[in-house]
Amino acid sequence: MYNIGKELKFQRKVNKLSQRQVAKVLGVGANAISRWEMGDNTPSIYELIALANFYDISLDELVGRDYYGRL
């Protein structure tokens, strides 16, 4: 199964951002970012869209869906 938390952490690290920086942009607490990355919680669809826009990637890429619709 795809682990969105790993992708969220990867995107944050690639962009050289702290959890606090990402949280500020999204208007959530840094602890929310931590819980998402650890897999303890999942961002809402609205938060996922905001994250994809922020990282300038597709929502499909963020959630692990490839070109052919597979996870």
All heavy atoms as a GROMACS GRO file, in nm:
protein
  573
    1MET      N    1   0.084  -0.118   0.000
    1MET     CA    2   0.000   0.000   0.000
    1MET      C    3   0.088   0.124   0.000
    1MET      O    4   0.192   0.130   0.063
    1MET     CB    5  -0.092  -0.003   0.122
    1MET     CG    6  -0.175   0.119   0.137
    1MET     SD    7  -0.339   0.075   0.188
    1MET     CE    8  -0.412   0.233   0.183
    2TYR      N    9   0.041   0.226  -0.068
    2TYR     CA   10   0.114   0.351  -0.080
    2TYR      C   11   0.115   0.426   0.053
    2TYR      O   12   0.015   0.433   0.122
    2TYR     CB   13   0.049   0.437  -0.189
    2TYR     CG   14   0.120   0.567  -0.213
    2TYR    CD1   15   0.241   0.570  -0.282
    2TYR    CD2   16   0.069   0.686  -0.166
    2TYR    CE1   17   0.307   0.688  -0.304
    2TYR    CE2   18   0.134   0.805  -0.187
    2TYR     CZ   19   0.253   0.806  -0.256
    2TYR     OH   20   0.318   0.924  -0.279
    3ASN      N   21   0.227   0.485   0.086
    3ASN     CA   22   0.240   0.560   0.210
    3ASN      C   23   0.252   0.708   0.178
    3ASN      O   24   0.359   0.757   0.142
    3ASN     CB   25   0.362   0.511   0.288
    3ASN     CG   26   0.374   0.575   0.424
    3ASN    OD1   27   0.325   0.684   0.447
    3ASN    ND2   28   0.440   0.506   0.513
    4ILE      N   29   0.141   0.779   0.191
    4ILE     CA   30   0.141   0.922   0.159
    4ILE      C   31   0.231   1.000   0.253
    4ILE      O   32   0.290   1.101   0.214
    4ILE     CB   33  -0.002   0.980   0.156
    4ILE    CG1   34   0.000   1.117   0.092
    4ILE    CG2   35  -0.062   0.984   0.295
    4ILE    CD1   36  -0.133   1.169   0.052
    5GLY      N   37   0.245   0.954   0.376
    5GLY     CA   38   0.332   1.022   0.471
    5GLY      C   39   0.475   1.031   0.422
    5GLY      O   40   0.541   1.135   0.437
    6LYS      N   41   0.524   0.925   0.362
    6LYS     CA   42   0.660   0.925   0.308
    6LYS      C   43   0.673   1.027   0.195
    6LYS      O   44   0.774   1.096   0.184
    6LYS     CB   45   0.699   0.786   0.259
    6LYS     CG   46   0.726   0.689   0.371
    6LYS     CD   47   0.772   0.556   0.317
    6LYS     CE   48   0.794   0.458   0.431
    6LYS     NZ   49   0.837   0.327   0.382
    7GLU      N   50   0.572   1.035   0.110
    7GLU     CA   51   0.575   1.131   0.000
    7GLU      C   52   0.570   1.274   0.052
    7GLU      O   53   0.641   1.362   0.002
    7GLU     CB   54   0.459   1.107  -0.097
    7GLU     CG   55   0.460   1.200  -0.217
    7GLU     CD   56   0.581   1.184  -0.308
    7GLU    OE1   57   0.641   1.074  -0.312
    7GLU    OE2   58   0.616   1.283  -0.376
    8LEU      N   59   0.488   1.299   0.154
    8LEU     CA   60   0.480   1.432   0.212
    8LEU      C   61   0.614   1.474   0.270
    8LEU      O   62   0.661   1.586   0.250
    8LEU     CB   63   0.371   1.438   0.319
    8LEU     CG   64   0.228   1.424   0.269
    8LEU    CD1   65   0.132   1.414   0.387
    8LEU    CD2   66   0.190   1.538   0.177
    9LYS      N   67   0.678   1.382   0.340
    9LYS     CA   68   0.809   1.411   0.399
    9LYS      C   69   0.914   1.432   0.290
    9LYS      O   70   0.996   1.523   0.297
    9LYS     CB   71   0.851   1.298   0.493
    9LYS     CG   72   0.979   1.329   0.567
    9LYS     CD   73   1.007   1.224   0.672
    9LYS     CE   74   1.129   1.262   0.754
    9LYS     NZ   75   1.152   1.166   0.863
   10PHE      N   76   0.909   1.348   0.186
   10PHE     CA   77   1.002   1.360   0.075
   10PHE      C   78   0.989   1.498   0.009
   10PHE      O   79   1.090   1.566  -0.013
   10PHE     CB   80   0.976   1.249  -0.028
   10PHE     CG   81   1.055   1.266  -0.154
   10PHE    CD1   82   1.190   1.232  -0.158
   10PHE    CD2   83   0.996   1.316  -0.269
   10PHE    CE1   84   1.264   1.249  -0.275
   10PHE    CE2   85   1.068   1.333  -0.386
   10PHE     CZ   86   1.203   1.300  -0.388
   11GLN      N   87   0.866   1.538  -0.022
   11GLN     CA   88   0.845   1.668  -0.086
   11GLN      C   89   0.893   1.782   0.004
   11GLN      O   90   0.953   1.878  -0.044
   11GLN     CB   91   0.697   1.687  -0.122
   11GLN     CG   92   0.649   1.599  -0.234
   11GLN     CD   93   0.719   1.627  -0.366
   11GLN    OE1   94   0.759   1.739  -0.395
   11GLN    NE2   95   0.733   1.524  -0.447
   12ARG      N   96   0.868   1.771   0.131
   12ARG     CA   97   0.911   1.876   0.224
   12ARG      C   98   1.063   1.885   0.228
   12ARG      O   99   1.120   1.993   0.222
   12ARG     CB  100   0.855   1.848   0.364
   12ARG     CG  101   0.892   1.955   0.466
   12ARG     CD  102   0.826   1.931   0.599
   12ARG     NE  103   0.860   1.804   0.661
   12ARG     CZ  104   0.975   1.779   0.724
   12ARG    NH1  105   1.068   1.871   0.733
   12ARG    NH2  106   0.995   1.660   0.780
   13LYS      N  107   1.129   1.770   0.235
   13LYS     CA  108   1.275   1.767   0.242
   13LYS      C  109   1.338   1.816   0.112
   13LYS      O  110   1.436   1.891   0.114
   13LYS     CB  111   1.324   1.625   0.273
   13LYS     CG  112   1.286   1.576   0.411
   13LYS     CD  113   1.370   1.641   0.516
   13LYS     CE  114   1.348   1.574   0.650
   13LYS     NZ  115   1.433   1.632   0.753
   14VAL      N  116   1.283   1.773  -0.002
   14VAL     CA  117   1.335   1.816  -0.133
   14VAL      C  118   1.329   1.968  -0.145
   14VAL      O  119   1.417   2.031  -0.202
   14VAL     CB  120   1.257   1.748  -0.248
   14VAL    CG1  121   1.279   1.817  -0.381
   14VAL    CG2  122   1.294   1.602  -0.258
   15ASN      N  123   1.223   2.025  -0.089
   15ASN     CA  124   1.206   2.170  -0.095
   15ASN      C  125   1.272   2.243   0.021
   15ASN      O  126   1.257   2.364   0.036
   15ASN     CB  127   1.056   2.202  -0.099
   15ASN     CG  128   0.997   2.169  -0.233
   15ASN    OD1  129   1.013   2.245  -0.328
   15ASN    ND2  130   0.932   2.055  -0.244
   16LYS      N  131   1.347   2.167   0.103
   16LYS     CA  132   1.425   2.222   0.214
   16LYS      C  133   1.340   2.307   0.308
   16LYS      O  134   1.375   2.420   0.342
   16LYS     CB  135   1.544   2.300   0.161
   16LYS     CG  136   1.639   2.213   0.082
   16LYS     CD  137   1.756   2.290   0.030
   16LYS     CE  138   1.850   2.191  -0.036
   16LYS     NZ  139   1.907   2.235  -0.157
   17LEU      N  140   1.229   2.249   0.351
   17LEU     CA  141   1.137   2.318   0.439
   17LEU      C  142   1.123   2.243   0.572
   17LEU      O  143   1.138   2.121   0.576
   17LEU     CB  144   0.998   2.327   0.374
   17LEU     CG  145   0.991   2.406   0.243
   17LEU    CD1  146   0.861   2.378   0.172
   17LEU    CD2  147   1.008   2.554   0.271
   18SER      N  148   1.092   2.316   0.675
   18SER     CA  149   1.063   2.254   0.804
   18SER      C  150   0.914   2.223   0.812
   18SER      O  151   0.834   2.278   0.734
   18SER     CB  152   1.102   2.348   0.918
   18SER     OG  153   1.014   2.460   0.922
   19GLN      N  154   0.878   2.139   0.905
   19GLN     CA  155   0.736   2.111   0.926
   19GLN      C  156   0.662   2.239   0.963
   19GLN      O  157   0.550   2.263   0.920
   19GLN     CB  158   0.718   2.006   1.036
   19GLN     CG  159   0.761   1.869   0.994
   19GLN     CD  160   0.744   1.766   1.103
   19GLN    OE1  161   0.732   1.798   1.222
   19GLN    NE2  162   0.745   1.639   1.065
   20ARG      N  163   0.726   2.323   1.039
   20ARG     CA  164   0.666   2.449   1.082
   20ARG      C  165   0.638   2.540   0.963
   20ARG      O  166   0.534   2.605   0.956
   20ARG     CB  167   0.758   2.518   1.181
   20ARG     CG  168   0.695   2.639   1.247
   20ARG     CD  169   0.778   2.684   1.361
   20ARG     NE  170   0.778   2.575   1.458
   20ARG     CZ  171   0.796   2.587   1.586
   20ARG    NH1  172   0.818   2.705   1.637
   20ARG    NH2  173   0.794   2.484   1.666
   21GLN      N  174   0.729   2.544   0.866
   21GLN     CA  175   0.710   2.628   0.748
   21GLN      C  176   0.591   2.580   0.665
   21GLN      O  177   0.511   2.661   0.619
   21GLN     CB  178   0.837   2.630   0.663
   21GLN     CG  179   0.951   2.706   0.726
   21GLN     CD  180   1.081   2.687   0.650
   21GLN    OE1  181   1.125   2.574   0.626
   21GLN    NE2  182   1.143   2.797   0.613
   22VAL      N  183   0.582   2.450   0.646
   22VAL     CA  184   0.471   2.394   0.568
   22VAL      C  185   0.340   2.418   0.642
   22VAL      O  186   0.239   2.458   0.582
   22VAL     CB  187   0.492   2.243   0.540
   22VAL    CG1  188   0.371   2.184   0.471
   22VAL    CG2  189   0.618   2.222   0.457
   23ALA      N  190   0.342   2.398   0.772
   23ALA     CA  191   0.222   2.418   0.852
   23ALA      C  192   0.172   2.562   0.841
   23ALA      O  193   0.051   2.586   0.829
   23ALA     CB  194   0.251   2.383   0.998
   24LYS      N  195   0.262   2.657   0.843
   24LYS     CA  196   0.225   2.798   0.835
   24LYS      C  197   0.155   2.828   0.702
   24LYS      O  198   0.054   2.897   0.699
   24LYS     CB  199   0.348   2.886   0.852
   24LYS     CG  200   0.316   3.033   0.858
   24LYS     CD  201   0.439   3.115   0.888
   24LYS     CE  202   0.402   3.262   0.895
   24LYS     NZ  203   0.518   3.346   0.923
   25VAL      N  204   0.208   2.774   0.595
   25VAL     CA  205   0.148   2.796   0.462
   25VAL      C  206   0.007   2.737   0.456
   25VAL      O  207  -0.083   2.798   0.399
   25VAL     CB  208   0.238   2.735   0.352
   25VAL    CG1  209   0.166   2.731   0.219
   25VAL    CG2  210   0.367   2.813   0.341
   26LEU      N  211  -0.011   2.620   0.516
   26LEU     CA  212  -0.141   2.552   0.511
   26LEU      C  213  -0.238   2.601   0.617
   26LEU      O  214  -0.357   2.571   0.610
   26LEU     CB  215  -0.122   2.401   0.527
   26LEU     CG  216  -0.050   2.331   0.414
   26LEU    CD1  217  -0.036   2.184   0.445
   26LEU    CD2  218  -0.122   2.350   0.282
   27GLY      N  219  -0.187   2.671   0.716
   27GLY     CA  220  -0.273   2.718   0.823
   27GLY      C  221  -0.311   2.608   0.921
   27GLY      O  222  -0.421   2.608   0.977
   28VAL      N  223  -0.218   2.514   0.942
   28VAL     CA  224  -0.239   2.406   1.039
   28VAL      C  225  -0.122   2.408   1.137
   28VAL      O  226  -0.023   2.478   1.116
   28VAL     CB  227  -0.249   2.267   0.970
   28VAL    CG1  228  -0.365   2.263   0.874
   28VAL    CG2  229  -0.120   2.230   0.900
   29GLY      N  230  -0.133   2.331   1.242
   29GLY     CA  231  -0.024   2.321   1.338
   29GLY      C  232   0.088   2.231   1.287
   29GLY      O  233   0.065   2.140   1.206
   30ALA      N  234   0.209   2.257   1.334
   30ALA     CA  235   0.323   2.173   1.294
   30ALA      C  236   0.301   2.028   1.335
   30ALA      O  237   0.349   1.936   1.268
   30ALA     CB  238   0.452   2.227   1.355
   31ASN      N  239   0.226   2.007   1.443
   31ASN     CA  240   0.199   1.870   1.487
   31ASN      C  241   0.113   1.796   1.385
   31ASN      O  242   0.122   1.675   1.372
   31ASN     CB  243   0.138   1.867   1.626
   31ASN     CG  244   0.010   1.947   1.636
   31ASN    OD1  245  -0.021   2.029   1.550
   31ASN    ND2  246  -0.064   1.927   1.744
   32ALA      N  247   0.029   1.868   1.309
   32ALA     CA  248  -0.051   1.804   1.204
   32ALA      C  249   0.041   1.750   1.095
   32ALA      O  250   0.023   1.638   1.047
   32ALA     CB  251  -0.151   1.902   1.145
   33ILE      N  252   0.140   1.829   1.056
   33ILE     CA  253   0.235   1.786   0.954
   33ILE      C  254   0.309   1.661   1.002
   33ILE      O  255   0.326   1.564   0.928
   33ILE     CB  256   0.335   1.899   0.920
   33ILE    CG1  257   0.264   2.027   0.878
   33ILE    CG2  258   0.434   1.852   0.814
   33ILE    CD1  259   0.179   2.017   0.754
   34SER      N  260   0.352   1.663   1.127
   34SER     CA  261   0.421   1.548   1.184
   34SER      C  262   0.333   1.423   1.182
   34SER      O  263   0.380   1.316   1.143
   34SER     CB  264   0.463   1.581   1.328
   34SER     OG  265   0.522   1.469   1.388
   35ARG      N  266   0.208   1.437   1.221
   35ARG     CA  267   0.117   1.321   1.223
   35ARG      C  268   0.093   1.269   1.082
   35ARG      O  269   0.084   1.148   1.061
   35ARG     CB  270  -0.015   1.358   1.290
   35ARG     CG  271  -0.004   1.371   1.440
   35ARG     CD  272  -0.138   1.376   1.511
   35ARG     NE  273  -0.228   1.477   1.454
   35ARG     CZ  274  -0.242   1.601   1.500
   35ARG    NH1  275  -0.173   1.641   1.604
   35ARG    NH2  276  -0.326   1.684   1.443
   36TRP      N  277   0.081   1.358   0.984
   36TRP     CA  278   0.063   1.313   0.845
   36TRP      C  279   0.186   1.235   0.798
   36TRP      O  280   0.173   1.130   0.737
   36TRP     CB  281   0.042   1.432   0.752
   36TRP     CG  282  -0.081   1.512   0.777
   36TRP    CD1  283  -0.191   1.476   0.852
   36TRP    CD2  284  -0.108   1.643   0.728
   36TRP    NE1  285  -0.284   1.577   0.852
   36TRP    CE2  286  -0.236   1.681   0.776
   36TRP    CE3  287  -0.038   1.732   0.650
   36TRP    CZ2  288  -0.293   1.804   0.746
   36TRP    CZ3  289  -0.095   1.855   0.620
   36TRP    CH2  290  -0.221   1.889   0.668
   37GLU      N  291   0.303   1.288   0.825
   37GLU     CA  292   0.427   1.223   0.780
   37GLU      C  293   0.450   1.089   0.849
   37GLU      O  294   0.506   0.998   0.789
   37GLU     CB  295   0.547   1.316   0.802
   37GLU     CG  296   0.546   1.435   0.708
   37GLU     CD  297   0.666   1.525   0.724
   37GLU    OE1  298   0.753   1.497   0.811
   37GLU    OE2  299   0.675   1.626   0.650
   38MET      N  300   0.406   1.077   0.972
   38MET     CA  301   0.423   0.951   1.046
   38MET      C  302   0.313   0.851   1.014
   38MET      O  303   0.321   0.734   1.052
   38MET     CB  304   0.428   0.978   1.196
   38MET     CG  305   0.554   1.052   1.235
   38MET     SD  306   0.571   1.099   1.410
   38MET     CE  307   0.449   1.010   1.496
   39GLY      N  308   0.209   0.895   0.944
   39GLY     CA  309   0.100   0.805   0.910
   39GLY      C  310  -0.004   0.791   1.018
   39GLY      O  311  -0.091   0.704   1.011
   40ASP      N  312   0.003   0.876   1.120
   40ASP     CA  313  -0.095   0.870   1.228
   40ASP      C  314  -0.228   0.934   1.189
   40ASP      O  315  -0.331   0.908   1.252
   40ASP     CB  316  -0.042   0.941   1.354
   40ASP     CG  317   0.077   0.868   1.414
   40ASP    OD1  318   0.093   0.748   1.386
   40ASP    OD2  319   0.154   0.932   1.488
   41ASN      N  320  -0.223   1.021   1.089
   41ASN     CA  321  -0.342   1.090   1.041
   41ASN      C  322  -0.324   1.118   0.893
   41ASN      O  323  -0.213   1.106   0.841
   41ASN     CB  324  -0.360   1.222   1.119
   41ASN     CG  325  -0.504   1.268   1.123
   41ASN    OD1  326  -0.587   1.222   1.044
   41ASN    ND2  327  -0.534   1.359   1.212
   42THR      N  328  -0.430   1.155   0.825
   42THR     CA  329  -0.425   1.181   0.682
   42THR      C  330  -0.482   1.320   0.653
   42THR      O  331  -0.584   1.356   0.710
   42THR     CB  332  -0.509   1.077   0.605
   42THR    OG1  333  -0.475   0.947   0.650
   42THR    CG2  334  -0.484   1.084   0.456
   43PRO      N  335  -0.417   1.395   0.565
   43PRO     CA  336  -0.471   1.526   0.530
   43PRO      C  337  -0.606   1.513   0.460
   43PRO      O  338  -0.630   1.414   0.391
   43PRO     CB  339  -0.367   1.585   0.435
   43PRO     CG  340  -0.253   1.491   0.430
   43PRO     CD  341  -0.293   1.364   0.496
   44SER      N  342  -0.689   1.614   0.477
   44SER     CA  343  -0.817   1.616   0.404
   44SER      C  344  -0.790   1.639   0.256
   44SER      O  345  -0.679   1.677   0.216
   44SER     CB  346  -0.906   1.730   0.457
   44SER     OG  347  -0.854   1.855   0.415
   45ILE      N  348  -0.891   1.619   0.174
   45ILE     CA  349  -0.874   1.641   0.030
   45ILE      C  350  -0.836   1.786   0.003
   45ILE      O  351  -0.755   1.815  -0.084
   45ILE     CB  352  -1.000   1.598  -0.050
   45ILE    CG1  353  -0.974   1.607  -0.200
   45ILE    CG2  354  -1.120   1.682  -0.011
   45ILE    CD1  355  -0.870   1.513  -0.253
   46TYR      N  356  -0.890   1.879   0.079
   46TYR     CA  357  -0.857   2.020   0.062
   46TYR      C  358  -0.712   2.047   0.097
   46TYR      O  359  -0.644   2.126   0.030
   46TYR     CB  360  -0.951   2.107   0.146
   46TYR     CG  361  -1.095   2.082   0.113
   46TYR    CD1  362  -1.176   2.012   0.200
   46TYR    CD2  363  -1.150   2.126  -0.008
   46TYR    CE1  364  -1.309   1.986   0.169
   46TYR    CE2  365  -1.282   2.101  -0.040
   46TYR     CZ  366  -1.362   2.031   0.049
   46TYR     OH  367  -1.492   2.005   0.016
   47GLU      N  368  -0.664   1.982   0.201
   47GLU     CA  369  -0.524   1.996   0.240
   47GLU      C  370  -0.432   1.930   0.137
   47GLU      O  371  -0.325   1.984   0.106
   47GLU     CB  372  -0.502   1.937   0.379
   47GLU     CG  373  -0.571   2.019   0.488
   47GLU     CD  374  -0.591   1.945   0.618
   47GLU    OE1  375  -0.599   1.820   0.618
   47GLU    OE2  376  -0.601   2.013   0.721
   48LEU      N  377  -0.474   1.817   0.082
   48LEU     CA  378  -0.395   1.752  -0.022
   48LEU      C  379  -0.383   1.840  -0.146
   48LEU      O  380  -0.275   1.851  -0.205
   48LEU     CB  381  -0.456   1.617  -0.059
   48LEU     CG  382  -0.442   1.506   0.045
   48LEU    CD1  383  -0.527   1.387   0.007
   48LEU    CD2  384  -0.296   1.466   0.062
   49ILE      N  385  -0.492   1.903  -0.184
   49ILE     CA  386  -0.489   1.994  -0.300
   49ILE      C  387  -0.395   2.111  -0.271
   49ILE      O  388  -0.313   2.149  -0.356
   49ILE     CB  389  -0.631   2.042  -0.335
   49ILE    CG1  390  -0.713   1.925  -0.389
   49ILE    CG2  391  -0.627   2.158  -0.434
   49ILE    CD1  392  -0.863   1.952  -0.400
   50ALA      N  393  -0.405   2.167  -0.152
   50ALA     CA  394  -0.318   2.278  -0.114
   50ALA      C  395  -0.171   2.235  -0.116
   50ALA      O  396  -0.083   2.309  -0.162
   50ALA     CB  397  -0.357   2.332   0.023
   51LEU      N  398  -0.143   2.114  -0.067
   51LEU     CA  399  -0.006   2.063  -0.067
   51LEU      C  400   0.045   2.042  -0.210
   51LEU      O  401   0.159   2.078  -0.242
   51LEU     CB  402   0.001   1.931   0.011
   51LEU     CG  403  -0.003   1.946   0.162
   51LEU    CD1  404  -0.044   1.815   0.228
   51LEU    CD2  405   0.132   1.993   0.215
   52ALA      N  406  -0.037   1.984  -0.296
   52ALA     CA  407   0.003   1.964  -0.435
   52ALA      C  408   0.032   2.098  -0.502
   52ALA      O  409   0.132   2.112  -0.574
   52ALA     CB  410  -0.105   1.887  -0.511
   53ASN      N  411  -0.053   2.195  -0.479
   53ASN     CA  412  -0.031   2.329  -0.535
   53ASN      C  413   0.096   2.391  -0.479
   53ASN      O  414   0.176   2.449  -0.553
   53ASN     CB  415  -0.150   2.420  -0.507
   53ASN     CG  416  -0.270   2.385  -0.590
   53ASN    OD1  417  -0.260   2.327  -0.697
   53ASN    ND2  418  -0.388   2.420  -0.540
   54PHE      N  419   0.115   2.378  -0.350
   54PHE     CA  420   0.232   2.435  -0.284
   54PHE      C  421   0.362   2.375  -0.339
   54PHE      O  422   0.458   2.446  -0.366
   54PHE     CB  423   0.222   2.415  -0.133
   54PHE     CG  424   0.338   2.467  -0.056
   54PHE    CD1  425   0.367   2.602  -0.051
   54PHE    CD2  426   0.420   2.380   0.015
   54PHE    CE1  427   0.474   2.651   0.021
   54PHE    CE2  428   0.528   2.427   0.088
   54PHE     CZ  429   0.555   2.563   0.090
   55TYR      N  430   0.364   2.243  -0.355
   55TYR     CA  431   0.483   2.175  -0.405
   55TYR      C  432   0.492   2.175  -0.558
   55TYR      O  433   0.589   2.125  -0.615
   55TYR     CB  434   0.489   2.032  -0.353
   55TYR     CG  435   0.514   2.023  -0.204
   55TYR    CD1  436   0.434   1.944  -0.122
   55TYR    CD2  437   0.618   2.092  -0.143
   55TYR    CE1  438   0.456   1.934   0.014
   55TYR    CE2  439   0.642   2.084  -0.007
   55TYR     CZ  440   0.560   2.004   0.071
   55TYR     OH  441   0.583   1.994   0.206
   56ASP      N  442   0.390   2.231  -0.624
   56ASP     CA  443   0.384   2.240  -0.770
   56ASP      C  444   0.396   2.102  -0.836
   56ASP      O  445   0.474   2.081  -0.928
   56ASP     CB  446   0.493   2.334  -0.823
   56ASP     CG  447   0.466   2.377  -0.967
   56ASP    OD1  448   0.347   2.379  -1.008
   56ASP    OD2  449   0.563   2.406  -1.039
   57ILE      N  450   0.319   2.008  -0.782
   57ILE     CA  451   0.310   1.875  -0.839
   57ILE      C  452   0.161   1.842  -0.854
   57ILE      O  453   0.076   1.909  -0.798
   57ILE     CB  454   0.380   1.768  -0.751
   57ILE    CG1  455   0.317   1.762  -0.611
   57ILE    CG2  456   0.529   1.794  -0.744
   57ILE    CD1  457   0.373   1.652  -0.522
   58SER      N  458   0.133   1.737  -0.931
   58SER     CA  459  -0.007   1.698  -0.947
   58SER      C  460  -0.057   1.627  -0.822
   58SER      O  461   0.022   1.570  -0.745
   58SER     CB  462  -0.023   1.606  -1.068
   58SER     OG  463   0.032   1.479  -1.040
   59LEU      N  464  -0.185   1.633  -0.802
   59LEU     CA  465  -0.245   1.560  -0.691
   59LEU      C  466  -0.221   1.411  -0.709
   59LEU      O  467  -0.194   1.340  -0.612
   59LEU     CB  468  -0.395   1.591  -0.682
   59LEU     CG  469  -0.471   1.537  -0.563
   59LEU    CD1  470  -0.406   1.578  -0.432
   59LEU    CD2  471  -0.614   1.583  -0.566
   60ASP      N  472  -0.228   1.363  -0.833
   60ASP     CA  473  -0.200   1.222  -0.860
   60ASP      C  474  -0.060   1.184  -0.812
   60ASP      O  475  -0.040   1.080  -0.749
   60ASP     CB  476  -0.211   1.191  -1.009
   60ASP     CG  477  -0.354   1.179  -1.057
   60ASP    OD1  478  -0.445   1.172  -0.972
   60ASP    OD2  479  -0.376   1.178  -1.179
   61GLU      N  480   0.036   1.268  -0.844
   61GLU     CA  481   0.174   1.240  -0.802
   61GLU      C  482   0.184   1.240  -0.649
   61GLU      O  483   0.250   1.153  -0.592
   61GLU     CB  484   0.268   1.345  -0.860
   61GLU     CG  485   0.414   1.319  -0.830
   61GLU     CD  486   0.506   1.421  -0.893
   61GLU    OE1  487   0.461   1.504  -0.973
   61GLU    OE2  488   0.626   1.417  -0.859
   62LEU      N  489   0.119   1.333  -0.586
   62LEU     CA  490   0.125   1.342  -0.440
   62LEU      C  491   0.068   1.218  -0.372
   62LEU      O  492   0.122   1.170  -0.274
   62LEU     CB  493   0.051   1.467  -0.392
   62LEU     CG  494   0.058   1.495  -0.243
   62LEU    CD1  495   0.202   1.522  -0.198
   62LEU    CD2  496  -0.030   1.612  -0.206
   63VAL      N  497  -0.039   1.164  -0.427
   63VAL     CA  498  -0.103   1.048  -0.364
   63VAL      C  499  -0.056   0.915  -0.422
   63VAL      O  500  -0.108   0.811  -0.387
   63VAL     CB  501  -0.257   1.057  -0.367
   63VAL    CG1  502  -0.305   1.179  -0.291
   63VAL    CG2  503  -0.311   1.055  -0.509
   64GLY      N  504   0.041   0.920  -0.513
   64GLY     CA  505   0.102   0.797  -0.562
   64GLY      C  506   0.032   0.731  -0.678
   64GLY      O  507   0.056   0.614  -0.706
   65ARG      N  508  -0.053   0.803  -0.746
   65ARG     CA  509  -0.121   0.746  -0.862
   65ARG      C  510  -0.038   0.774  -0.986
   65ARG      O  511  -0.002   0.888  -1.013
   65ARG     CB  512  -0.259   0.810  -0.876
   65ARG     CG  513  -0.341   0.752  -0.985
   65ARG     CD  514  -0.484   0.805  -0.976
   65ARG     NE  515  -0.561   0.750  -1.084
   65ARG     CZ  516  -0.636   0.822  -1.165
   65ARG    NH1  517  -0.647   0.952  -1.148
   65ARG    NH2  518  -0.702   0.766  -1.262
   66ASP      N  519  -0.008   0.669  -1.062
   66ASP     CA  520   0.074   0.689  -1.181
   66ASP      C  521  -0.011   0.729  -1.301
   66ASP      O  522  -0.134   0.741  -1.293
   66ASP     CB  523   0.159   0.565  -1.210
   66ASP     CG  524   0.080   0.445  -1.258
   66ASP    OD1  525  -0.038   0.458  -1.293
   66ASP    OD2  526   0.137   0.335  -1.261
   67TYR      N  527   0.053   0.746  -1.413
   67TYR     CA  528  -0.012   0.789  -1.536
   67TYR      C  529  -0.128   0.698  -1.577
   67TYR      O  530  -0.224   0.742  -1.636
   67TYR     CB  531   0.091   0.797  -1.648
   67TYR     CG  532   0.036   0.840  -1.781
   67TYR    CD1  533   0.006   0.975  -1.803
   67TYR    CD2  534   0.015   0.749  -1.882
   67TYR    CE1  535  -0.045   1.016  -1.924
   67TYR    CE2  536  -0.036   0.790  -2.004
   67TYR     CZ  537  -0.066   0.923  -2.024
   67TYR     OH  538  -0.117   0.963  -2.144
   68TYR      N  539  -0.117   0.572  -1.544
   68TYR     CA  540  -0.218   0.474  -1.585
   68TYR      C  541  -0.324   0.451  -1.478
   68TYR      O  542  -0.404   0.359  -1.488
   68TYR     CB  543  -0.152   0.342  -1.623
   68TYR     CG  544  -0.055   0.361  -1.738
   68TYR    CD1  545   0.082   0.368  -1.715
   68TYR    CD2  546  -0.101   0.376  -1.867
   68TYR    CE1  547   0.170   0.388  -1.819
   68TYR    CE2  548  -0.013   0.398  -1.973
   68TYR     CZ  549   0.122   0.404  -1.948
   68TYR     OH  550   0.209   0.425  -2.050
   69GLY      N  551  -0.324   0.532  -1.374
   69GLY     CA  552  -0.427   0.521  -1.271
   69GLY      C  553  -0.399   0.418  -1.165
   69GLY      O  554  -0.485   0.383  -1.086
   70ARG      N  555  -0.276   0.367  -1.162
   70ARG     CA  556  -0.240   0.266  -1.061
   70ARG      C  557  -0.171   0.332  -0.945
   70ARG      O  558  -0.100   0.430  -0.961
   70ARG     CB  559  -0.148   0.161  -1.122
   70ARG     CG  560  -0.211   0.081  -1.234
   70ARG     CD  561  -0.111  -0.018  -1.286
   70ARG     NE  562   0.004   0.053  -1.342
   70ARG     CZ  563   0.046   0.041  -1.467
   70ARG    NH1  564  -0.016  -0.037  -1.552
   70ARG    NH2  565   0.150   0.109  -1.509
   71LEU      N  566  -0.189   0.271  -0.828
   71LEU     CA  567  -0.117   0.319  -0.709
   71LEU      C  568   0.015   0.247  -0.696
   71LEU      O  569   0.037   0.144  -0.745
   71LEU     CB  570  -0.201   0.297  -0.583
   71LEU     CG  571  -0.325   0.383  -0.576
   71LEU    CD1  572  -0.403   0.349  -0.451
   71LEU    CD2  573  -0.290   0.530  -0.572
   0.00000   0.00000   0.00000
